[in-house]
Amino acid sequence: MADNYDLVVLGAGPGGYVAAIRAAQLGMKTAVVEKEKVGGVCLHKGCIPSKSLLRSAELYHEMRKSEEYGIRVGDVRLEMNLVQARKNRVKDQLQKGIKHLLKKNGVTVVKGTGRILGPSIFSPMPGTISVEKADESEAQMLVPEHVIIATGSRPRSLPGLEVDGEHVMFSDHALEMESLPQSMVIVGGGVIGVEWASMLNDFGVEVTVVEFADRILPFEDPDVSKEMTRLLKKRKVRILTGSRVLPESVQVEEGRVVLQVDKGGEKMPLEAERMLVSVGRQPNTEDIGLQNTSIQLEKGLIRVNPFMQTAESHIYAIGDVIGGYQLAHVASHEGILAVEHMAGNHPQPLEPTQVPRCTYSRPEVGSIGWSEEEAKEKGYDVKVGKFPFRGVGKSLVFGESDGFIKLVADKKTEDILGVHIIGPHATDLISEAGLAKVLDATPWEITQVIHPHPTLSEAYGEVSMAFEGLPIHS
């Protein structure tokens, strides 16, 4: 017995469940297959739990310096079990919300592991989904007109490095820590590594970051990386760039991790209670039946066209399995784009330069478009405006005056090529730059926006004035 659908989505993460809801809104009979929990990695092992812990760390930091604000408190204690309890409440509430939205929109949720079958008695084309149940009962067959693969990704390790989940961990494991170590070595200084370095430092953990590239946050504007390095070092975070962990040297001895790092050809010993590996993610493309299709892989990633179609035109793929920006909001956008395309609504392809990128450390980082360096490499004659947050009254009120906003534009046309923010609430502020990119705004047009005072958003007006060499408060 098989159930027929207009669309079956493999995976109920932020790409899959959003695509399913949009399809249902367009009148499609839709099912989503999920082997774990709706919400995916983002909700249960990534974005949401990590930001919940970061918020606790931020508040702990603020309370310890509350006298600066004229507030004297007693002994401030961190109770990690309560921090974890709050994190779990946030996750549970959001999961209930997603379940409600799927039910409200008439989306069928099928629990189990979905695999794509080849041509069969159910369909002359590959795409029938066999759902294997955890209780080993008979597999359920779903026969869709269209399929979206949204199976996400998992943490990547270093070749030869054993991750035991206790002493050597991925972020999945670290998110569940009931007690904090005294020290931590973080392998990888990208977004995840920097967020954990900031969080653990605020929690009072001694942190060392080991980054293979010549700077942390290597995909951000170099000025942002330089400022983040300065501020983390000021907080006593040790940062080793141009350094490579030697996997064969990693040992657990008397409850501590000992290892060696190759820095410029010289071996350097390191030791800590725990080690966190954050060197990227790999797509979940194995064991989902791709061998039964003509779908093509490139370095483990599913190849798609600008509308998320695979080599099988009725099968689409979105999110981490196709590479690019492995971000929840990108997966959601791609899911909507794919559904709109299969519905014949002629959507616009995703424009990578309009994707905002965020790092939720202290301070935060928000960016969009090209860095100054990238714009020059692409042949642009660039003009840059830069404005420090110390010139914005609201940042002084907040007690967070480090950082800046940087605007990169084409000198000839004044089209904005990129905006880069490091400072308070940068991850919220970057959305104005996103709108400016969509509307193809120029710095002059941003100066015409009346930004309320006192707000952090005034930095946009100031950096646009700085672009013309006429900042008011600098």
Secondary structure, DSSP 8 states (H G I E B T S, - for coil): -EEEEEEEEE--STTHHHHHHHHHHTT--EEEEESS-TTHHHHHHSHHHHHHHHHHHHHHHHHHTGGGGT---S-----HHHHHHHHHHHHHHHHHHHHHHHHHTT-EEEESEEEE--S-SS-SSS--EEEE-TT----EEEEEEEEEE---EEE---TT----SSSEE-HHHHTT-SS--SEEEEE--SHHHHHHHHHHHHTT-EEEEE-SSSSSSTTS-HHHHHHHHHHHHHTT-EEE-SEEE-GGG-EEETTEEEEEEEETTEEEEEEESEEEE-S-EEE--TTSSGGGS---EETTEE---TTSB-SSTTEEE-GGGG-SS--HHHHHHHHHHHHHHHTT-------GGG--EEE-SSSEEEEEE--HHHHHHTT--EEEEEEEGGGSHHHHHHT----EEEEEEETTT--EEEEEEEETTHHHHHHHHHHHHHTT--HHHHHTS---SS-TTHHHHHHHHHHTT--S--
